[in-house]
Amino acid sequence: MSWASPEDILLSTSLATYLDKKILVLLRDGRKLLGLLRSFDQFANVVLEGACDRTIVGDLYCDIPLGLYVIRGENVVLIGELDLEKEELPPHMTRVSTAEIKRAQKAEGDATALKGSMRKRMEFLDFD
């Protein structure tokens, strides 16, 4: 009978390979969190150190600091390691303050709501 070596055990648990590395976590509600993976369990509950919420609106983005952050596994859609050698974002993206990104989010939400209400008002025309 052969026993697994410590290296085999490390490779068999995929999240273990991400420990102490910078990762991106995509949540069910669409948020993107970045931080150092410090801990996880069998339910994909994860602990991020130095976490930040990356908010992107059009060509604007903002990293909102969260600190030490615990994420419940049922909210996790995707976890991936960030390549520190490469740029995280395309060069055309502009970093803005938290207040500016909140204004941009509100404007985007208002535009979406207006588009939906206009479509509802025009239903009677039946373009089909």
C-alpha positions, 0 to 999 in steps of 0.5 A: 500500500502506498501512502500519499506524500505531502506534495500529493496531498497539496496538489489534490486540494486545489485551493491549497495551492492558492494559500498565501497568494493573491486571488480574485473571488467572483461572488454570486451578486457580481462583486469581485473581491481581491486579497491574499487567501489565508484560509479555506474549508471544505465548503469553500468558505474563504478568508482574505487578508487585505481584501478589496472590492474591485468595482468597475463601471465602464472605463472607471474602476475603484478598489474599495478596501475591506481589510480581513474578510470572510466569505461564505462558500455558497456565495462563491462562483469562481476563485482564481489566482492573479498573475503578479507579473501581468497588469491586472487591468487594461491600460485604458481603465482609469482609477477613481475615488470611491465617491466617483465610482458610487456616482458612476454606479448610480448614473448607470443604474438610473440609465438602465431603469430609464431604458426599462421604463421607456421600453415598457411605455413603448410596448403597445407599438408592437414592432414585430 
